[in-house]
Amino acid sequence: MEGLLSFEDLPDWVPGDVLLSSDGQDWRNVALRSYHYRGQDVVVPAMNDFMLVSYKAGSTPMQRRFDGRWTRETLGPGATSLLTRAQKCCWNWRETIDVTHLYLSGSLVAEVASEVMDCSVSKVALHDILRTDDPVMSHAVDAIAEETRSRGLGGALYVDTVARGLIIHMLRNYASVRVQETRRSGALSPLQERRIIEFIDANLNSSLDLKIMATALGLTPCLFARQFRRSFDKPPYAFVTTRRLELARRLLATTDLPIKAIASDCGFSDQAHLTRMFSTEFGQTPAVFRRQAS
């Protein structure tokens, strides 16, 4: 959606002192900031990300208006607020508090939901909850905050792993999910099948890993692999190998291209690679096949 507020611009609407920030770290789809806030009465525009607010110090009565309704709670250490994305809201509190914000991109939440539910998820909405005392959520925020401070080895992978586990927990307990209807449950649609075959055939001489093929259909690698297998009764790598061998056999029979060039054109690492795969599949080497086909 256009016009949604980024977490970087949130201080323009909710002024506070930054205590900790993940800015500049090589993370994707996850960010963290901690703030020291004084009492405020603010309106926050619809945000681009899902946001968790973990309360770390101080305690205050809090009022929040969301979707026309006010909710009221006393918030302090151990409590967490859940904010769905793309929704304007109002906040009012009187006392000084320290909080940690964890921001999760909509694309990451939808990706995890698609993998968990084994279908294409079009929309995820968090239940708007002003207060929950959920140790799984608070511990996940604490773990990512500690990684923000320590900047340890493999930080981006660690944060992604913790965030994905947190999202699964949220999907189980705090979310509504909308799925896209497919013509065959658990498989690619006929249109997707045609598109991926065309994509594979047009790129046989290139690297075709799972991520590249999944991206061509706008799916996550895990979901793509499951749906592809249900459509074609074989995993993507095996399907690609079969198409490469079929093209190699056709070129051997109908052209005078050197076998080395055919291997390259069909996406094999070298002539020896083509020879091994071709012999396994067809019971003869490319050279013998060419002589018999001529």
HELIX and SHEET records of a PDB file:
HELIX    1   1 PHE A    7  ASP A   12  5                                   6    
HELIX    2   2 GLY A  106  MET A  117  1                                  12    
HELIX    3   3 PRO A  135  SER A  150  1                                  16    
HELIX    4   4 GLY A  155  ASN A  173  1                                  19    
HELIX    5   5 PRO A  190  ALA A  202  1                                  13    
HELIX    6   6 LEU A  210  ALA A  216  1                                   7    
HELIX    7   7 PRO A  221  PHE A  232  1                                  12    
HELIX    8   8 PRO A  236  THR A  254  1                                  19    
HELIX    9   9 ILE A  259  ASP A  265  1                                   7    
HELIX   10  10 GLN A  271  PHE A  282  1                                  12    
HELIX   11  11 PRO A  286  ALA A  293  1                                   8    
SHEET    1   A 6 ASP A  17  SER A  21  0                                        
SHEET    2   A 6 VAL A  30  TYR A  37 -1                                        
SHEET    3   A 6 ILE A  97  SER A 105 -1                                        
SHEET    4   A 6 ASP A  49  ALA A  57 -1                                        
SHEET    5   A 6 THR A  80  LEU A  83 -1                                        
SHEET    6   A 6 ILE A 129  THR A 132 -1                                        
SHEET    1   B 4 GLN A  40  VAL A  44  0                                        
SHEET    2   B 4 CYS A  89  TRP A  93 -1                                        
SHEET    3   B 4 THR A  60  PHE A  66 -1                                        
SHEET    4   B 4 ARG A  69  LEU A  75 -1                                        
SHEET    1   C 2 VAL A 121  LEU A 126  0                                        
SHEET    2   C 2 ALA A 175  VAL A 179 -1                                        
END                                                                             
